[in-house]
């Protein structure tokens, strides 16, 4: 298989496993434990990024060029949205 299919697929699996673990149990990767304050928000961001990487892995199999371009743009926007959610999950809660 080509690397442009395998690498995004492997990253998608890694993000999906981390996102499911963060949502179900509150567990995050060891190198993120000191920074993540809201595991639910962080897990949702990881799942969104996993979906975006999965779309990137599957987009080359489309026959239409316009569909491939649309999937590429959608995956980049989903990656940015997932990144925003993950960053917001690293900010502490503001309690009044």
Number of C-alpha atoms within 10 A of each C-alpha: 5 6 9 12 17 13 15 19 21 15 16 24 17 14 21 23 15 21 27 18 17 22 18 11 10 15 17 20 12 7 8 11 12 10 13 20 16 18 22 22 21 27 28 21 27 27 23 25 28 28 21 25 27 21 21 24 21 16 20 17 10 12 9 10 11 10 13 18 14 12 19 19 13 15 22 17 14 20 20 16 16 24 17 14 20 23 16 17 21 18 12 11 10 5 4 3
